[in-house]
Amino acid sequence: MNNPTAVLEKKRRDLLSDLARLEGEARDSGDAEVRDTIDDATAQQSSAEALEEVTLESETLEQVEDALKRVAAGTYGKCIICGRTIPPARLEAIPWTPYCLEDQEKLGVPS
């Protein structure tokens, strides 16, 4: 990966945009004035799904921001557990990963 900062900054902007949209959708799903039971159930389901997605997006945003800190500190691309270099293909696939594959598997952390 030639410029991890640019890739991570773009991902950060995308996540912030997605979060704003999802939070708006979650808010809007409760705004209807005339509803029946089916409308309420649908709105609750939509709201729950949006909130779940907000949680996932927020976690990814935190990981991206941590990766940007590692870039600034000069430790980007090194596993935060063992210190080994993370293979370029892995960083290409998941630029914000803090772990080599071996340590991620040991921790049981999903990719």
Phi and psi in degrees as GROMACS dihedral restraints (atoms count N, CA, C in turn):
[ dihedral_restraints ]
;  ai    aj    ak    al  type     phi  dphi    fc
    3     4     5     6     1   -71.6    20    10
    4     5     6     7     1   -46.2    20    10
    6     7     8     9     1  -133.2    20    10
    7     8     9    10     1    86.3    20    10
    9    10    11    12     1   -61.9    20    10
   10    11    12    13     1   -32.6    20    10
   12    13    14    15     1   -61.4    20    10
   13    14    15    16     1   -44.7    20    10
   15    16    17    18     1   -63.5    20    10
   16    17    18    19     1   -43.3    20    10
   18    19    20    21     1   -63.4    20    10
   19    20    21    22     1   -45.6    20    10
   21    22    23    24     1   -68.1    20    10
   22    23    24    25     1   -39.8    20    10
   24    25    26    27     1   -63.9    20    10
   25    26    27    28     1   -40.0    20    10
   27    28    29    30     1   -64.1    20    10
   28    29    30    31     1   -44.4    20    10
   30    31    32    33     1   -61.1    20    10
   31    32    33    34     1   -40.5    20    10
   33    34    35    36     1   -61.3    20    10
   34    35    36    37     1   -47.0    20    10
   36    37    38    39     1   -61.1    20    10
   37    38    39    40     1   -43.5    20    10
   39    40    41    42     1   -61.4    20    10
   40    41    42    43     1   -43.7    20    10
   42    43    44    45     1   -65.6    20    10
   43    44    45    46     1   -42.2    20    10
   45    46    47    48     1   -61.9    20    10
   46    47    48    49     1   -40.1    20    10
   48    49    50    51     1   -64.9    20    10
   49    50    51    52     1   -45.6    20    10
   51    52    53    54     1   -61.6    20    10
   52    53    54    55     1   -42.2    20    10
   54    55    56    57     1   -63.1    20    10
   55    56    57    58     1   -42.2    20    10
   57    58    59    60     1   -62.5    20    10
   58    59    60    61     1   -42.7    20    10
   60    61    62    63     1   -63.9    20    10
   61    62    63    64     1   -46.5    20    10
   63    64    65    66     1   -65.4    20    10
   64    65    66    67     1   -40.4    20    10
   66    67    68    69     1   -65.0    20    10
   67    68    69    70     1   -37.2    20    10
   69    70    71    72     1   -64.6    20    10
   70    71    72    73     1   -42.1    20    10
   72    73    74    75     1   -63.4    20    10
   73    74    75    76     1   -41.6    20    10
   75    76    77    78     1   -63.8    20    10
   76    77    78    79     1   -40.7    20    10
   78    79    80    81     1   -66.5    20    10
   79    80    81    82     1   -45.3    20    10
   81    82    83    84     1   -66.1    20    10
   82    83    84    85     1   -28.1    20    10
   84    85    86    87     1   -66.4    20    10
   85    86    87    88     1   -16.5    20    10
   87    88    89    90     1  -102.8    20    10
   88    89    90    91     1     8.5    20    10
   90    91    92    93     1   -90.1    20    10
   91    92    93    94     1   -15.1    20    10
   93    94    95    96     1   -63.5    20    10
   94    95    96    97     1   138.5    20    10
   96    97    98    99     1   -89.3    20    10
   97    98    99   100     1   -41.3    20    10
   99   100   101   102     1  -109.0    20    10
  100   101   102   103     1   114.3    20    10
  102   103   104   105     1  -142.5    20    10
  103   104   105   106     1   157.5    20    10
  105   106   107   108     1  -113.8    20    10
  106   107   108   109     1  -173.1    20    10
  108   109   110   111     1   -62.0    20    10
  109   110   111   112     1   -40.0    20    10
  111   112   113   114     1   -66.1    20    10
  112   113   114   115     1   -42.3    20    10
  114   115   116   117     1   -59.9    20    10
  115   116   117   118     1   -43.6    20    10
  117   118   119   120     1   -62.6    20    10
  118   119   120   121     1   -44.6    20    10
  120   121   122   123     1   -63.2    20    10
  121   122   123   124     1   -43.1    20    10
  123   124   125   126     1   -64.0    20    10
  124   125   126   127     1   -43.4    20    10
  126   127   128   129     1   -63.9    20    10
  127   128   129   130     1   -41.0    20    10
  129   130   131   132     1   -65.0    20    10
  130   131   132   133     1   -41.4    20    10
  132   133   134   135     1   -64.2    20    10
  133   134   135   136     1   -45.6    20    10
  135   136   137   138     1   -61.7    20    10
  136   137   138   139     1   -42.1    20    10
  138   139   140   141     1   -64.7    20    10
  139   140   141   142     1   -43.0    20    10
  141   142   143   144     1   -63.4    20    10
  142   143   144   145     1   -42.2    20    10
  144   145   146   147     1   -65.2    20    10
  145   146   147   148     1   -42.0    20    10
  147   148   149   150     1   -64.1    20    10
  148   149   150   151     1   -41.4    20    10
  150   151   152   153     1   -66.8    20    10
  151   152   153   154     1   -36.6    20    10
  153   154   155   156     1   -64.3    20    10
  154   155   156   157     1   -42.4    20    10
  156   157   158   159     1   -66.6    20    10
  157   158   159   160     1   -37.6    20    10
  159   160   161   162     1   -59.7    20    10
  160   161   162   163     1   -43.2    20    10
  162   163   164   165     1   -61.1    20    10
  163   164   165   166     1   -47.0    20    10
  165   166   167   168     1   -63.5    20    10
  166   167   168   169     1   -44.0    20    10
  168   169   170   171     1   -64.8    20    10
  169   170   171   172     1   -38.9    20    10
  171   172   173   174     1   -64.4    20    10
  172   173   174   175     1   -41.2    20    10
  174   175   176   177     1   -63.8    20    10
  175   176   177   178     1   -42.5    20    10
  177   178   179   180     1   -65.2    20    10
  178   179   180   181     1   -41.1    20    10
  180   181   182   183     1   -58.6    20    10
  181   182   183   184     1   -43.2    20    10
  183   184   185   186     1   -61.4    20    10
  184   185   186   187     1   -41.5    20    10
  186   187   188   189     1   -65.1    20    10
  187   188   189   190     1   -40.2    20    10
  189   190   191   192     1   -64.4    20    10
  190   191   192   193     1   -44.4    20    10
  192   193   194   195     1   -64.7    20    10
  193   194   195   196     1   -36.9    20    10
  195   196   197   198     1   -63.6    20    10
  196   197   198   199     1   -40.4    20    10
  198   199   200   201     1   -63.8    20    10
  199   200   201   202     1   -39.9    20    10
  201   202   203   204     1   -62.5    20    10
  202   203   204   205     1   -36.2    20    10
  204   205   206   207     1   -65.5    20    10
  205   206   207   208     1   -38.5    20    10
  207   208   209   210     1   -66.7    20    10
  208   209   210   211     1   -36.8    20    10
  210   211   212   213     1   -59.7    20    10
  211   212   213   214     1   -49.3    20    10
  213   214   215   216     1   -61.6    20    10
  214   215   216   217     1   -35.0    20    10
  216   217   218   219     1   -82.9    20    10
  217   218   219   220     1    -9.6    20    10
  219   220   221   222     1    81.8    20    10
  220   221   222   223     1    15.8    20    10
  222   223   224   225     1  -110.2    20    10
  223   224   225   226     1     4.6    20    10
  225   226   227   228     1   -61.5    20    10
  226   227   228   229     1   139.3    20    10
  228   229   230   231     1    89.7    20    10
  229   230   231   232     1     0.9    20    10
  231   232   233   234     1  -112.9    20    10
  232   233   234   235     1   136.5    20    10
  234   235   236   237     1   -62.0    20    10
  235   236   237   238     1   131.8    20    10
  237   238   239   240     1   -74.9    20    10
  238   239   240   241     1    -8.1    20    10
  240   241   242   243     1   -97.7    20    10
  241   242   243   244     1   -56.1    20    10
  243   244   245   246     1  -102.0    20    10
  244   245   246   247     1   -15.9    20    10
  246   247   248   249     1    84.1    20    10
  247   248   249   250     1    -2.7    20    10
  249   250   251   252     1   -69.5    20    10
  250   251   252   253     1   155.6    20    10
  252   253   254   255     1   -69.2    20    10
  253   254   255   256     1   132.7    20    10
  255   256   257   258     1   -81.4    20    10
  256   257   258   259     1   129.0    20    10
  258   259   260   261     1   -56.7    20    10
  259   260   261   262     1   141.2    20    10
  261   262   263   264     1   -54.4    20    10
  262   263   264   265     1   -37.2    20    10
  264   265   266   267     1   -63.2    20    10
  265   266   267   268     1   -36.5    20    10
  267   268   269   270     1   -68.3    20    10
  268   269   270   271     1   -42.6    20    10
  270   271   272   273     1   -67.3    20    10
  271   272   273   274     1   -31.2    20    10
  273   274   275   276     1   -65.8    20    10
  274   275   276   277     1   -41.0    20    10
  276   277   278   279     1   -74.7    20    10
  277   278   279   280     1   -42.1    20    10
  279   280   281   282     1  -135.7    20    10
  280   281   282   283     1    82.6    20    10
  282   283   284   285     1   -59.6    20    10
  283   284   285   286     1   -21.6    20    10
  285   286   287   288     1   -96.3    20    10
  286   287   288   289     1     4.1    20    10
  288   289   290   291     1   -62.8    20    10
  289   290   291   292     1   133.4    20    10
  291   292   293   294     1   -95.5    20    10
  292   293   294   295     1    -2.8    20    10
  294   295   296   297     1  -124.4    20    10
  295   296   297   298     1   148.5    20    10
  297   298   299   300     1   -71.5    20    10
  298   299   300   301     1   162.0    20    10
  300   301   302   303     1   -60.4    20    10
  301   302   303   304     1   -40.2    20    10
  303   304   305   306     1   -60.2    20    10
  304   305   306   307     1   -47.0    20    10
  306   307   308   309     1   -71.2    20    10
  307   308   309   310     1   -34.0    20    10
  309   310   311   312     1   -62.5    20    10
  310   311   312   313     1   -42.5    20    10
  312   313   314   315     1   -65.3    20    10
  313   314   315   316     1   -39.1    20    10
  315   316   317   318     1   -61.7    20    10
  316   317   318   319     1   -38.9    20    10
  318   319   320   321     1   -77.1    20    10
  319   320   321   322     1   -19.9    20    10
  321   322   323   324     1    73.1    20    10
  322   323   324   325     1    24.8    20    10
  324   325   326   327     1   -83.4    20    10
  325   326   327   328     1   129.7    20    10
  327   328   329   330     1   -67.6    20    10
  328   329   330   331     1   152.9    20    10
